[in-house]
Amino acid sequence: MKEERAEKRKKVYVKSYGRLGIFLLLLLVLAVVLLVNSSIFEISSITIMGNSRFSREELIEKSGVIIGDNIFRLSEGDIKKRLEENPYIAVTDIVREFPDKLTIYISEREASVQFEYAGVYCNADYDGVVLAATQTHDAALLLIKGLNLTVYQLGRRIMVQDEQVFSDYLELIKQLKGYSLIEQIKEVDLSDKQDFTLNMQNGLTVRLGAPIQLADKLAYYEPALDSLIKNGYADAMGRINGILDLSVIDNFAFLPLEENPGS
């Protein structure tokens, strides 16, 4: 009998502790809910970093976030989507600083190149993200020929027939930036996959051959240019009418297309 009574008391204790545990858990959940929804976590400060073209006020309005919003209820995906509806904006990070501050980091895309597509010029950044479409060529932008676009959409990277050629294009741009040559080029022609060419502002046509060892080939551009100028191939305006062949590593060749003073 004693053992039966002890067992019953044990069961009562277990049930009591179980009910108490559930009660305490519910209290904890309620406390968390009340805390999360309290004014402590209402946004009091919104900071935008990386903007220059667009004002802080424009970007905050576009983000859809307002002072007083609950920091836990913000959707970073929605903020990013709303801001990037503008093709010139790329959201790089969104940081919640608890309890009540939000920082949005952006980068602003800049039109640097034009791609030809079915009679349209796509203004894009160097990564191929389309920012605008126009019927006319902008001489201030680097014209890229031969990529064979299949479709374009504002705010998205161009789609091309041959992704390898696009990868080669990106590598070429990287190397041209590295040698500070971008500003000296008016047109890049990728039509021949085995012979990329650059049409320079100074009148030179530069042959690079196949898109391999581009860094080594481009390293010879400035020494070759200096040599051509010293040998009198440049006119009074500094223009040189000819083809500079850099397709062979550790060497260059020049073919003048017409008589130049001093040639």
N, C-alpha and C positions, 0 to 999 in steps of 0.2 A: 504493500500500500504506500509506504514511504517513497519507494522508487517511482510509483505512478504519479504521486503528488509533485515530486521534484521534476519529473518530465513535463508535467502540465505547466508548472511555474516557468520552466525553461522556454517552452513554446510561447507563453505569454510575453516573456521578456524579449524574445526574438521578434514577435509581432510588434511590440511597442517600439523597439529600436528601429525596426523597418519603417514604421509609420513616421517616426521622428526624422529618420534620414530623408524620406521622401518630402516631408514638410520643409526641412532645412534646404534641400535642393531646390524646391519651388521658390523659397524665399530668395535664394541666391540668384536664380534665373530672373525673378522679378526685379531684384536690385540691379542686375546687369542691364536689363531692358530699360529701366528707369534712368540709369546712368548714361547709357548710350544715347538715349533720346533727350537728355537734358541739354540745357543751353551751353554747357561746358564745351560740347563738341559741335557747336554751330560755327561755321566758317566766319572768321573775323578779318582775315587777310588773304588776298589772292595776289601772288607775284608772278609776273611773266618774265622769263629770261631768254635772251637771244634775239629779241625783236629789234628791228631798225626801220624797216619799210612800213610796218603796221604799228599803230599805237596800242598801248596797254589796254585802253578802254575798248577799242575795236575787238581785240582778241578775247578779252574777258566776256564781252557780249556774245561773241561767236561761240565761245566754249559752253555757254548755257549755265555756267555756275554763277550763283549770286551769293552775296553776303547773307549769312543766316542759314544757308543750306547745311544739313547734317553731314559731317565729314565721312561718316561710315556709309552713307547712302549714295555717295558719288560713284558713278561708273566711269572708270578711266577709259574704257573702250569707247563709251559714248562721247566723252570729251574729245578724245583723239579723232573720232570719226567726224564730229562737227567741225573741228578746226581744219582738218585736212580736206574738207569740201572745197577749200580754197587751194588750188594746185601749187601755189607759191609757198605753202606752209607745210612743214614736216614736224610732227611732235616727236621729240627725242626722249622725253621722260616726264613723268608726273609724280610729284613727291608730296605725300601727306605728312605734315609736321604736327603731330598731336600736341595739344588737343584741338587746335582751331585754325591752322594755317595750311595753305595749299600753294605749291609752286609748280608752274608749268614751264618746261623747257622746250623751246622750239628752235628750229633753224629755218631760215628763209631761203628758198630756192631762187636762183637767178638764171635768167635766160642767157646762155653762153654759146649755144650752137643751133643750127637749123638743119633739119632732116627733110629731104624731098619725099613727097608721097602723093602720087596721083594728082599732080598739079597744085598741091598744097605744100606750104612750108610749115613744118612743125617746130616752133620755138621750144627749146628744151634746155635743161641743165646738162652738165657734162655726163651725168649718169643715165641720160636718156629719158628722164621724166618730162612729159610734155606739159608745157605751161600755157601755150596759146597756139592757135593755128591762123595762118594768114595766106593771102594770095601772092604776096610779094616777098622778094628776098631782102633781108636786112643786112646791109654791108657791114654793120657793126658786129654781126654774129659770125662765128666760124661755120662755113657751109660744109656739111658732110654728105658726100655722094656715095652711092653704091651699097647701102645697107639693105635695100629692098624690104621696106616696111610692109607688113601685112595688115596692120590695124593700129590705130592710136586712140587714146582716150585721155582727156585732160586730167592731170594729176597722177597718171600711171606711166610706167615705163613703156617705151615703144615695143611693139612686137615685130620680129623680123623673121625672114625665111631661114636664115642660117645663124644660129646662136653662137657658133664658133667665130664667125666674122664679128659679131657684136662683142664677144670677149676680147678679140684682137683689137678692136676699136678702143675698148676701155684701157687696155694695156698701153696702146699708143698714146692716148690722152695722158695717162699717168707719166709716161716717159717725157712727153713734150712739156708737161708742167715742171718736171724735175730739171729740165734743161732751160726753163724759162723761154720756151720757143712759141708758146701758144699765140701770143700777141703778134708774132711775125708771120703768121699763116692766115691766108684768106680762104683756102679751100683744101679739104682732104678728100681724096678719091680712093674708095675701097672697092671699086668695081672689079678689078683684077685681084683675086685672092692671093696671087703669087707676086704681085707687084703694087704695093701701096704707094701712092704718090702724094706729095704735098705741093700745093701751089702757094708760093711765098708772096708776101707783100712787095718784096723787092724785085719781083719778076721771075725769079728762079723757079724751075720745076725740079723738085727733089724726088728721086726714085729711092725707095727703101727696099724694094724686092719683097720677098716673103716676110710675113710678120714674125720673125724670129730674131733674137738678140737685138731688139730695137734700141736698147740702151747703148750698146756698143756702136751701132751704126750712127745714132744721133750724136754721139760724142765727137764725131768728125765734122759735124756741120760748121761750127764756128771756126775751126782751123782752116777748113776748106774755103769758107767765105773770106776769111782774111787773105788767104793766098790769091783768090780771084781778084780781090780789090787791089792788092799789091801788084798784080800782073796786068792791071789796066783793063779788066773786063767790065768794070762798073762805069756807067755814064756819069754825067755831072750831078744827076739826081740820085745816084747810088743804086740805080737799077741795073740788073744783069739779065740779059736775055739768053737763056740757055738751060741745059739740063745738067743737074748735078747728081751723079750716080753714087749713092752710098750703100748700094746693095751688097757690096763685098766688104767683109769685115777687115778692119785695119787698112783701108785704102779708099780712095775716091777718084772719080773721073769726071771730067767736064766736057760737054759738047756745046759749043756756042751755036746759036741758031741764026745769027747774022753777025756781020762785022761790027766789032765794038772798038772804040778808040783804044789804041795801044795794043791791039791783039795781033 
